[in-house]
Structure formats: structure tokens, C-alpha cells
Amino acid sequence: MFGPEGPTLRELALQALSSVEHGYDLLAPKFDHTPYRTPDRVLDAVARALAPMGPFAAGLDLCCGTGAGVDALARVCRGSVTGVDFSAGMLDVARGRTTPRGPAGSWVRADARRLPFGPAFDLVVSFGAFGHFRPRELPGLFGQVRSVLRPGGRFAFPVVAPPRPGSRAYWTLLGFDAAMRARNTLWRPPFVMYYRTFRLGDVGRELSRAGLRADLHALPGFGRRPDGSPRVRLVVARRLG
């Protein structure tokens, strides 16, 4: 699953028994060799979908990790590009692989729930980070995103359709979330990582309450489910007012 350059079982166990921040500090040197890194196929599809909506000026990658998404962001932004994450270890890896573009481009260590920016961005993207936020945290998170967007700015992120109930993937994700809940009940500090809490209907309502109008765009390269719905959608939420 992880390959010879990925983390060992012992390293994964140490991460799982740590806080989210320290866990990613530990995993950072080998993170790009795990399935947790957003695949280039997804990054490329998002960049292609955003291109006709731009070009954008300044861009922000929220929860940027090792910086893979910053490269895609730079393809649709003509101004500065910034990555923000709360893991110092992940940012150290990001600094070694690429440099955000533009005079204001930088790697910034900060919590996504308390962003240290004003309304300076025309586009905010995020890839695969929302499982680290409990549902009750979404209003504050989306409020923070709105606060750093200029009027008319956009917040974009891909969402994979949930697996069919009863399928192998369904039971796998259900079992993972159940194991994480048990772990967080029995062990401190908690490690927040859930796959089934970020539901599209709830997300749409919270985006609207935060003053963001969301539209859905199918990413055609990933095909459709048997019911005809897209397997992967891009949520693009525009700041109102």
C-alpha cells in the first residue's frame, strides 16, 4: 500500500498515537510516498476546471501539506501563491520541493481555523484536508475562508462521491471511522481524521451560511456512478458581497 519509500508499520503506529499536528510532523518526510497525498490526476483535473473561471490573482492553498496543491494553484493564478499548514514538518518538506510564486508568495504556519490574513486572495483551494475537522467546526472554518477572500473570490475543493451502501469501500470507511472514534475515546491527545463526516449536503448549507454561494462542477475524467451522478465533483463557492 505504501511502497518501499513509504512509512513503516511502526512509524504509522507512532503517528496514529500522536496529535494531528505532531503526527504529520512525524509523517512528513515520507508523506509523498503514501496514498494520503492527493494524486496528480486530481490536481490536474481541478486546475483544468478552474482555468476557464480565471485567471486569478493571488491564491492560497489551505492545509497545503507538502505543497503538491500549490503547483496546481500556480497554474491558474497570475499573482502570488501561498501555502498554509499547521504542521512545521510538512512545511519543511514543502519548502524543499518548490517555492510559491510571486513577491508575497510564502509558506505560512498557521491553523486553518485562525488564519493570519486579511481579504488578500482571489482563490482558495484545499485538497483532502476536511476529514481533520469535526462537523461543528465547519462554520468557523468556512467563515475564516470567507474572511481571506476578496469580494467575488472563490473557494474550490474536490469532493468524491460516497461509496454505495453495502459495498466494500463503504464498510472500509465505516470501519476506519469507527476505529478512530474508539481510539479518540481511549487515547489522548485525539487524532481527528474521519472519512464520513464531510457530507456534501451539510457542506453546502454551511457554505451558504458563511456567505459563500456554492456551485458544483463534474470532473469528467473520473466517470460517473451507475445512477449517472459524477464520481468526483469540484465545489466552487464564491464570496458574496
C-alpha positions, 0 to 999 in steps of 0.5 A: 500500500505504501511502497518501499519509500513509504512509512513503516508499520511502526512509524504509522503506529507512532503517528496514529498515537500522536496529535494531528499536528505532531503526527504529520510532523512525524509523517512528513518526510515520507508523506509523498510516498503514501496514498494520503497525498492527493494524486496528480490526476486530481490536481490536474483535473481541478486546475483544468476546471478552474482555468476557464473561471480565471485567471486569478490573482493571488491564491492560497492553498489551505492545509497545503501539506507538502505543497503538491496543491500549490503547483496546481494553484500556480497554474491558474493564478497570475499573482502570488501563491501561498501555502498554509499548514499547521504542521512545521514538518510538512512545511519543511518538506514543502519548502524543499520541493518548490517555492510559491510564486510571486513577491508575497508568495510564502509558506505560512504556519498557521491553523486553518481555523485562525488564519493570519490574513486579511481579504488578500486572495482571489482563490482558495483551494484545499485538497483532502484536508476536511476529514481533520475537522469535526462537523461543528467546526465547519462554520468557523472554518468556512467563515475564516475562508470567507474572511481571506477572500476578496469580494467575488473570490472563490473557494474550490475543493474536490469532493468524491462521491460516497461509496454505495451502501453495502459495498466494500469501500463503504464498510472500509470507511465505516470501519476506519471511522469507527476505529478512530472514534474508539481510539479518540475515546481511549487515547489522548491527545485525539487524532481527528481524521474521519472519512464520513463526516464531510457530507456534501449536503451539510457542506453546502448549507454551511457554505451558504451560511458563511456567505459563500454561494456554492456551485458544483462542477463534474470532473469528467475524467473520473466517470460517473456512478451507475445512477449517472451522478459524477464520481468526483465533483469540484465545489466552487463557492464564491464570496458574496458581497 
